[in-house]
């Protein structure tokens, strides 16, 4: 079976408090974007995981696709499979590519082996792997709270808006992004902001990581301003990573250095 795990963006990201377990509570809106990896799962004589495309850092045993397979194997004793991941979504960009790969591995195994797992059951299975993994099970716009794994429906619909994502080949780790953040409650409620026209978001829909990350990587602030100069209705850093996304009314051509990765398309 061949599937295409997609990225996400964060519309606003507020770090509201430090939790007793060492994590942080946050408020954000996850919105799916069609920048995709490719994931193929076929039955095999023994379990294998291979990858192509961008290099995946870390030990293979830490790979989320492998962790998902082992968890499903332990619970359901499914047959061995060969998982091949073609990595296209930038890593460390705040786009949730690794989380999407994990969630799509589970939904594909559920379908392939007719396991009968509900969306809620699958969300619960992937939550321990990463705070935004559960979002990709249903893969629909949501308001997210807690660690980013408690969801509330939203009627926000940006379908048809044109989006440009710019990744300047700078990876920002989650640990680094959190290092200089001071948790606080936002001045405005996220759900109220999102009800306003996009043209009003610029000064009130913020990502709390921008202040510290932009200090360490000024190029990101420069990219954001370039996107506004080109007519973006809204531009922001996504998640805790280094991808800057922007929303336009129509397609645009932007002159970025050739080493940057730029993705353009319509929002889902």
Secondary structure, DSSP 8 states (H G I E B T S, - for coil): -EE--EEEEEEEEEEEEE-TTS-EEEEEEEEEEEEE-EEEEEE-SS-EEEEEES---S-GGG-HHHHHHHHHHHHH----EEEEEEE-S-TTSSS-HHHHHHHHHHHHHHHHTT----HHHHHHHHHTT-TTTTHHHH-S-EEEETTTTEEEE-----TT-EEEEEE-S----HHHHHTT------SS-HHHHHTS-GGG-TTTS-BTTHHHHHHH-HHHHHHHHHHHHTT-SEEEE-TTSSEEEEEESS-------TTSEEEEEE--
